[in-house]
Amino acid sequence: MNNFKLFPFLISRMDKSILLQECDDKSYYDEYSSLFNKYPYFKDYNKISDPFSLIKSVIVLKGLVNKTTIEETSSLYMETNLALKMTYEAIHSRLPFFSKGKDRIYIPFFSEVCNRPYDKKLSSLFKQPFSLLKGDFSDEIKDPFFTYGYQIFDSLFSNLIKVGEDASKENAAFYSIDLETVFVISNQGTLEQMIPLFDKDLSDKRKDHLIPNLINTMKFYFDLNKEGFIDSLYNYHFISNKLYQEIVRKEAEKDD
């Protein structure tokens, strides 16, 4: 389906740039992006060229905020108190994370090993080698998206909603309510496809049962059923009749 010309066509017909400027992720980026000046080794995440780069940037920023919050809050407690459940809950309250086995990942650009002192072994943050992470931690940085795959997008680090995955679990689809767009993401954390919805000729944006309808639609995508996918986009009112007819006509011309 990646070679299917429908997707560039949909992107050309649906400009979501206004939504991008008004979304929650952009607000978060605007508030915290100054952190990238403090940590220049994250400079590549400070280049917002498209919606997916913004989503990734915000995940990294939330990791940086988590790191600072856990380090600074932990320093307020005596070492013996850091092992208490109430202390753990106070320090981690409302912080985004995702689960990896029995561990919680609070710092997505760190390995599982380096995450453990920020999760269950807070006292280790004040002992070597983990105390060194509070300074220059550039040697420990991992690509969070290659390291943790699309799981990171299916967590509190992201506003995306999972709406399907292929049988091999190599790719998964996520929907952004703010951006009215489906993102198909690989298990290496790369963007495989971007599918905008709700074109300007659609007079009635029906968003009731939106997620179940999207799940049904993306089944056609992952089954490589092009015709079923196109029909589903129209039947669930994700595209207008005008746009649907254009797509059908273009597909017919290809088959002539």
Secondary structure, 3 states (H helix, E strand, C coil): CCCCCHHHHHHHHCCCHHHHHHCHHHHHHHHHCCHHHHCHHHHHHHCCCCHHHHHHHHHHHHHHHHHHHHHHHHCCCCHHHHHCHHHHHHHHCCCCCEEECCEEECCCCCCHHHHHHHHCCHHHHHCCCHHHHHCCCHHHCCCHHHHHHHHHHCCCCCCCEEEEECCCCCEEEEEECCCCEEEEEECCCCEEEEEECCCCCCCCCCCCCHHHHHHHHHHHHHCCCHHHHHHHHHHCCCCCHHHHHHHHHHHHHHHC
